[in-house]
Amino acid sequence: MIPAEQVLAELKEMRAHDLPTHGGRTMAYVYDSGLAGLDELGAAAHALASSANGLDPTAFPSLLRMENEVVATAAKLLNGGFGQVTSGGTESCMLAVLAARKARPDIEHPSIVIPVTAHAAFHKAAHYFNIRTIAVPVTDGFVADPEAMRAAIDDTTVLVVASAPSYAHGVIDPVEEIAAAAADRGVRCHVDACIGGWVLPYFAQLGVRFKPFDFTVAGVTSISVDLHKYAYCPKGTSVLLHADASLRRSQYFASAEWPGYTMLNSTMQSTRSGGPIAAAWAVLRHVGEDGYLELASKTLAAVRELRAGIEQIDGLRILGDPASTLFSIASPDIDLFGLADQMRTRGWFVQPQFAFQNSPANLHLTVTAANRGNEQLFLSDLRDSASAAVPAEISVDALKGLDAATLTSDQFDTLLSAVDMSKGMAAVNTLLAAAPADLRERLLIEFLGRMYS
C-alpha cells in the first residue's frame, strides 16, 4: 500500500497546476465566498455523510431531512415550490425538460421553445430525450423576445424557457411575458435561475431593481437554482423546484420489472452520495440569510466597480445591460483571445466566448464576493493586457476542406500539429472561432477523446 501521506502529497502537487479556486482570479467555473473556514465546514460535513446513499430515503433519514430542509430554504427564497437536490444546474434543467416531456405522452414529437441565449443544458436535454429545440433569436440587448417566443409555441411545445440571468451576457429575460405566453397555450414554463436564483433576491434587498422571475410570476411552473454557485456550497448541488408537487411526479422514475428491489428515483441518479447534500445543508445553515445578504453586498459592489472601470478602458465595451453578477466584454479593435492569454500570464482567467448570431466574440466574467477589494488590480491588469494583446500567428486556412461529418483522426492530427499551445490558447481559440458551429463541436469532441485516452 502507498502511505496516505504520500498519496495526499501527490494530489497536492497535481492540484498546484490547476487554475486557482480561491481569491477571485478564476472568473468562470468556480464561486468563492472569501469566507474563512467555509470550505472546511463543507468538507467536514461532506465527509460525515459521504458513505450514506440517497438512493433510499427510508434507509438514511438524515439525508431526507437535510434535503427537505435545503429545498425548503430555496423555496422560501424563491417564493414557493416543491423539489429535489440534484447534482448541478445541468441535471436540474434536464429534469425540468424530462418532466415536461413525460407529462405529455400524447405529443409524438415534442419540442421546447428557448431563446438562443438559453444555457446549452437545454440542447443537451433535447439530445438525450429526443426532443426538438426551437431556438428563438433575441433582441439587440441579448434579451429574449417574448412575442417571438409566443409565435414559436405550437401544438408540439411541452416547455418554454427563460433565463434569470443568461450565462453569456448576464441579462434577465422578461419572465412575466414569456410565462404568460406559455400559460396561454397550456404549456409549462421553466426559469433557469441556476446562477441568479440565490443572489438576485438579495440584490433586490439591496435596492437593485429588476422584473420578477420567481414563483410570484403567474405561469412559472419550475425554477432551477444552483447551490454551488452563489450559495457558495461545494460543487455538486443544485435545486429543481416545481410550482406544484404534482408537476414533479413525471420527473420521478420507478421500475419493478426485474427480480431485485423496486428501483425508485427522484433524480437522474440512483446512488447518490450523501456528501454533497450534507455539505450544502451545513453551509446554508452556517451562512444564513444575514450572511448571504452581506456576501451579495460585497459582490454587488465588486460588479459595479468592475463594470464602471471596464467601460473606461479604450476599445472595450460591455455587451447588453447585465443586471446580475455576470457580464461580457467585447471589442471591435482588440484581439480578445490574445487579451485572454495576456490576462492568464498576469494570473487571471477570463473565459472566451465565440460569436453567435448577434453576439460578437467576447470575454465572460463571473464576479463573486471574493473579487471585492481586488477590482483595481484586475482593471489595471486588464488595461495592460488590452494594450499588449496581439492576434495569434496562425492561419485559419488550416480549416479548409474539413467537414464535421467526415472529419478523420488524421485530419485532426494535422490540424493539431499546426497549433502551438505553448504560447497560450489564442491560436486554438482563433481556429475554433473561425470554424462553423458543427465543425467546432466535432473538433472539440475529438480533442476531448484525446484528453481522456
C-alpha positions in Angstrom: 0.0 0.0 0.0 1.1 3.5 -0.7 1.1 5.6 2.5 -1.8 8.0 2.8 0.5 11.0 3.3 2.3 10.2 0.0 -1.0 10.0 -1.8 -2.1 13.3 -0.5 1.2 14.9 -1.3 0.9 13.7 -4.9 -2.6 15.1 -5.1 -1.5 18.4 -3.7 1.3 18.6 -6.3 -1.1 17.8 -9.2 -3.5 20.5 -7.9 -0.8 23.1 -8.0 -1.1 23.1 -11.8 -4.8 23.9 -11.8 -6.5 27.3 -12.0 -6.8 28.8 -8.6 -10.2 28.2 -7.0 -9.9 31.0 -4.4 -9.1 34.7 -4.5 -11.4 35.7 -7.3 -8.8 35.3 -10.1 -10.6 32.5 -11.9 -13.6 34.3 -13.3 -15.5 31.3 -14.5 -16.2 27.7 -13.3 -15.7 28.5 -9.6 -17.5 30.6 -7.0 -15.6 31.9 -4.0 -17.2 33.5 -1.0 -14.0 34.6 0.5 -15.2 33.5 3.9 -12.6 31.8 6.1 -13.5 28.3 7.2 -16.4 27.8 4.8 -14.7 25.3 2.6 -13.5 23.4 5.7 -17.1 23.2 7.1 -18.4 21.9 3.7 -15.6 19.3 3.5 -16.2 18.1 7.1 -20.0 17.8 6.5 -19.3 16.0 3.2 -17.0 13.5 4.9 -19.6 12.8 7.6 -22.3 11.8 5.1 -20.3 10.7 2.0 -20.8 7.0 2.7 -24.6 7.4 3.1 -26.7 6.7 0.0 -29.6 9.0 -1.1 -31.0 6.1 -3.2 -33.3 5.1 -0.3 -34.5 7.9 2.0 -36.0 5.4 4.4 -32.6 3.8 5.0 -30.9 7.2 5.6 -33.5 9.5 7.1 -30.8 12.1 7.9 -30.3 12.7 4.2 -34.1 13.0 3.7 -34.3 15.6 6.4 -31.3 17.6 5.1 -32.6 17.5 1.6 -36.1 18.7 2.6 -34.6 21.5 4.7 -32.3 22.6 1.8 -35.2 22.6 -0.6 -37.4 24.5 1.8 -34.7 27.1 2.1 -34.6 27.5 -1.7 -38.4 27.6 -1.8 -38.5 30.4 0.8 -36.0 32.4 -1.2 -38.0 31.9 -4.5 -41.5 32.3 -3.0 -42.7 28.7 -3.4 -42.0 25.3 -4.9 -41.5 21.6 -4.2 -38.4 19.9 -5.4 -35.2 17.9 -5.1 -31.5 18.4 -4.7 -29.7 17.5 -7.9 -26.0 17.2 -8.9 -25.9 20.5 -10.7 -27.6 23.0 -12.9 -27.5 20.8 -16.0 -29.3 18.0 -14.2 -31.9 20.4 -12.8 -32.6 21.8 -16.3 -32.7 18.3 -17.9 -35.1 17.1 -15.3 -37.4 20.1 -15.9 -37.4 19.2 -19.6 -37.9 15.5 -18.8 -40.8 16.2 -16.5 -42.5 18.4 -19.1 -42.0 15.7 -21.9 -43.2 12.8 -19.8 -46.3 14.8 -18.7 -47.4 15.0 -22.4 -47.3 11.4 -23.7 -49.9 12.4 -26.3 -47.4 14.5 -28.2 -45.5 12.2 -30.5 -42.7 14.6 -31.5 -42.4 17.1 -28.6 -40.4 20.4 -28.8 -39.1 23.0 -26.4 -39.0 26.8 -27.1 -35.9 28.6 -25.8 -34.2 31.9 -26.5 -30.8 31.3 -28.3 -29.2 32.6 -25.1 -30.6 29.7 -23.0 -27.9 27.5 -21.5 -26.6 24.6 -23.6 -28.0 22.3 -21.0 -31.4 22.5 -22.7 -29.8 21.4 -26.0 -28.3 18.5 -24.1 -31.7 17.6 -22.7 -33.2 17.7 -26.1 -30.4 15.5 -27.4 -30.8 12.9 -24.6 -34.6 12.9 -24.7 -35.2 13.1 -28.4 -36.9 16.5 -28.3 -36.8 19.2 -30.9 -35.3 22.5 -29.9 -36.8 25.7 -31.3 -34.3 28.4 -30.5 -35.7 31.9 -30.9 -33.4 34.9 -31.7 -33.0 37.6 -29.0 -33.1 41.4 -29.1 -30.1 43.6 -29.7 -29.7 43.7 -25.9 -29.5 39.9 -25.9 -32.8 39.6 -24.0 -35.4 37.1 -25.0 -38.1 38.4 -27.3 -41.4 37.4 -25.7 -43.6 37.9 -28.8 -41.2 35.9 -31.0 -41.3 33.2 -28.4 -45.1 33.3 -28.2 -45.1 32.9 -32.0 -42.8 29.9 -31.8 -45.1 27.9 -29.4 -47.2 25.3 -31.2 -49.1 22.1 -30.5 -45.8 20.2 -30.0 -44.4 22.5 -27.4 -44.0 20.9 -23.9 -41.8 23.6 -22.3 -40.8 27.2 -22.7 -37.6 28.5 -21.1 -36.4 31.9 -19.8 -33.2 32.8 -18.0 -32.5 34.8 -14.9 -29.9 35.6 -15.9 -28.5 34.2 -19.1 -24.9 32.9 -18.7 -23.4 34.5 -21.8 -24.4 38.1 -21.1 -25.9 38.2 -17.5 -29.2 39.7 -18.6 -32.6 38.7 -17.2 -35.3 37.7 -19.7 -38.8 39.1 -19.4 -40.2 36.2 -17.4 -43.7 37.6 -16.9 -44.4 37.9 -20.6 -42.8 34.6 -21.5 -44.6 32.7 -18.8 -47.9 34.3 -19.8 -47.3 33.2 -23.4 -46.7 29.7 -22.2 -49.7 29.7 -19.9 -52.0 30.9 -22.7 -51.2 27.7 -24.6 -51.3 25.4 -21.5 -47.5 24.9 -21.6 -45.1 24.7 -18.8 -42.5 27.5 -18.3 -39.1 26.9 -16.7 -36.9 29.7 -15.4 -33.2 28.8 -15.4 -32.1 30.7 -12.3 -29.1 28.5 -11.8 -26.9 31.5 -11.4 -29.2 34.2 -10.3 -31.6 32.3 -8.0 -29.5 32.6 -4.9 -28.1 36.1 -5.4 -30.8 38.2 -7.2 -33.3 38.0 -4.2 -30.5 39.5 -2.0 -29.7 42.1 -4.7 -33.4 43.1 -4.5 -33.0 43.7 -0.8 -30.0 45.9 -1.6 -32.1 48.1 -3.9 -31.4 46.6 -7.3 -34.5 46.7 -9.4 -35.4 44.1 -12.0 -38.6 42.4 -13.1 -39.7 39.3 -11.1 -38.7 35.9 -12.2 -39.7 33.6 -9.3 -43.0 31.8 -8.3 -44.7 35.1 -7.8 -45.0 35.2 -11.6 -48.1 33.5 -12.9 -47.3 30.7 -15.3 -43.8 29.8 -14.0 -44.0 26.1 -13.3 -40.4 25.3 -12.4 -37.2 27.0 -11.4 -33.6 25.7 -11.2 -31.1 27.3 -8.7 -27.6 26.1 -8.1 -26.2 26.0 -4.5 -22.6 25.6 -5.7 -22.8 29.0 -7.3 -23.9 31.9 -5.1 -24.9 29.8 -2.1 -21.2 29.0 -2.1 -21.7 25.4 -1.4 -19.2 22.7 -2.5 -19.6 21.5 -6.1 -22.3 19.1 -6.9 -25.5 20.7 -5.6 -28.5 22.3 -7.3 -32.2 22.5 -6.6 -35.0 22.0 -9.0 -38.3 23.4 -7.8 -41.8 22.8 -9.3 -44.6 25.2 -8.6 -46.9 22.3 -7.5 -45.9 18.9 -6.1 -48.0 17.2 -8.8 -45.8 18.7 -11.5 -42.7 16.8 -10.4 -44.4 13.4 -10.5 -43.5 12.9 -14.1 -39.8 13.6 -13.2 -39.7 10.5 -10.9 -38.8 7.0 -12.1 -39.8 3.7 -10.8 -39.2 0.2 -12.1 -40.3 -3.2 -10.8 -39.5 -5.1 -14.0 -36.6 -7.1 -12.6 -36.0 -9.5 -9.7 -34.2 -7.0 -7.5 -35.5 -4.2 -5.4 -38.0 -1.9 -7.0 -35.9 1.0 -8.3 -37.3 4.4 -7.3 -35.5 7.6 -8.2 -36.3 11.3 -7.7 -33.5 12.5 -10.0 -31.4 11.0 -12.8 -29.0 9.5 -10.3 -29.8 6.3 -8.5 -27.0 6.0 -6.0 -26.4 9.5 -4.6 -23.6 10.2 -2.1 -25.0 12.0 1.0 -21.8 14.1 0.9 -23.0 17.0 -1.3 -26.4 17.2 0.4 -24.8 17.3 3.8 -22.2 19.9 2.7 -24.9 22.1 1.2 -27.1 21.8 4.3 -24.2 22.7 6.6 -23.1 25.8 4.5 -26.7 27.1 4.2 -27.2 26.8 8.0 -23.9 28.4 8.8 -24.1 31.4 6.5 -27.8 32.2 6.9 -29.8 35.0 5.5 -27.8 37.8 7.0 -24.6 36.2 5.8 -25.9 35.8 2.2 -27.0 39.4 2.3 -23.5 40.5 3.2 -21.9 38.3 0.5 -24.4 39.8 -2.0 -23.5 43.3 -0.9 -19.8 42.6 -1.5 -20.5 41.0 -4.9 -22.7 43.9 -6.0 -20.0 46.4 -5.0 -17.4 44.5 -7.0 -19.7 44.2 -10.0 -20.4 48.0 -10.0 -16.7 48.9 -9.7 -15.5 46.4 -12.3 -18.2 47.4 -14.8 -17.5 51.1 -14.4 -13.8 50.6 -14.8 -14.1 48.4 -17.9 -16.3 51.0 -19.5 -13.4 53.5 -19.1 -10.9 51.3 -21.0 -10.5 52.4 -24.6 -11.6 49.8 -27.1 -13.6 47.6 -24.6 -17.4 47.6 -24.1 -19.9 45.6 -22.0 -22.5 43.7 -24.0 -26.1 44.3 -23.2 -27.3 45.6 -19.8 -26.4 42.9 -17.3 -28.4 43.1 -14.1 -26.7 40.3 -12.2 -23.1 39.1 -11.4 -22.0 38.2 -15.0 -21.0 40.4 -17.9 -19.2 40.0 -21.1 -16.5 42.3 -22.7 -16.4 42.8 -26.4 -14.1 44.9 -28.7 -14.1 45.8 -32.4 -10.4 46.5 -32.3 -8.6 44.4 -29.7 -7.9 40.7 -30.2 -9.8 39.2 -27.4 -8.2 35.8 -27.5 -4.8 37.5 -27.2 -6.2 39.6 -24.4 -7.3 36.5 -22.5 -3.8 35.0 -22.8 -2.3 38.2 -21.5 -4.6 38.1 -18.5 -3.6 34.5 -17.9 0.1 35.5 -17.7 -0.9 38.0 -15.1 -2.7 35.4 -13.0 -6.3 35.9 -14.2 -8.6 33.6 -16.1 -11.4 35.2 -18.2 -13.5 32.9 -20.4 -13.5 33.4 -24.2 -17.0 33.1 -25.8 -17.3 32.8 -29.6 -19.5 34.9 -31.8 -23.1 33.6 -32.3 -25.8 35.4 -34.3 -25.9 39.0 -33.0 -23.5 38.3 -30.1 -19.9 39.1 -31.1 -16.9 37.2 -29.7 -16.4 38.3 -26.1 -14.8 37.5 -22.8 -17.0 36.3 -20.0 -16.6 37.4 -16.3 -18.2 35.8 -13.3 -17.9 38.1 -10.3 -18.1 36.7 -6.8 -17.7 38.1 -3.3 -14.0 37.2 -3.4 -13.5 39.9 -6.1 -14.3 42.6 -3.6 -11.1 44.6 -2.8 -9.2 43.4 -5.9 -11.1 45.4 -8.5 -8.4 48.0 -9.2 -5.8 45.3 -9.6 -7.9 43.5 -12.1 -8.7 46.7 -14.0 -5.0 47.6 -14.1 -4.1 44.2 -15.5 -6.9 44.3 -18.0 -5.8 47.7 -19.3 -2.2 46.5 -19.7 -3.4 43.2 -21.3 -5.5 45.1 -23.8 -2.5 47.2 -24.8 -0.3 44.1 -25.1 -2.8 41.8 -26.9 -1.9 40.7 -30.4 -3.6 38.3 -32.8 -2.3 34.7 -32.8 0.2 33.7 -35.5 -2.0 31.1 -37.3 -3.9 30.9 -40.5 -7.5 29.8 -40.5 -6.8 28.3 -43.9 -6.0 25.1 -42.0 -9.8 24.6 -41.6 -10.3 24.5 -45.4 -11.6 21.1 -46.6 -12.6 20.0 -43.1 -16.2 18.7 -42.7 -17.8 17.9 -39.4 -19.5 14.8 -40.8 -16.4 13.3 -42.4 -13.5 14.5 -40.2 -10.9 11.8 -39.7 -8.4 11.3 -36.9 -5.5 12.0 -39.4 -7.1 15.3 -40.4 -7.5 16.3 -36.7 -3.8 15.3 -36.0 -2.7 17.5 -38.9 -4.7 20.5 -37.6 -3.5 20.0 -34.1 0.2 19.9 -35.2 -0.2 23.4 -36.7 -1.2 24.8 -33.3 1.5 25.9 -30.8 -0.3 25.9 -27.4 2.9 26.7 -25.5 2.3 30.3 -26.2 -1.3 30.2 -24.9 -4.8 29.4 -26.1 -5.2 32.3 -28.6 -4.3 30.2 -31.6 -6.7 27.4 -30.6 -9.5 29.9 -30.0 -8.8 31.7 -33.2 -9.2 28.5 -35.2 -12.3 27.5 -33.2 -13.9 30.9 -33.7 -13.4 30.6 -37.5 -14.9 27.1 -37.6 -18.7 26.7 -38.3 -20.5 25.6 -35.2 -20.9 22.0 -36.2 -17.2 21.7 -37.1 -16.2 23.3 -33.8 -18.3 20.8 -31.9 -16.7 17.9 -33.8 -13.2 19.3 -33.3 -13.7 19.7 -29.6 -15.3 16.2 -29.2 -12.2 14.8 -31.0 -10.0 16.8 -28.6 -11.9 15.6 -25.6 -11.5 12.0 -26.7 -7.7 12.5 -26.9 -7.6 14.0 -23.5 -9.3 11.0 -21.9 -7.3 8.4 -23.8 
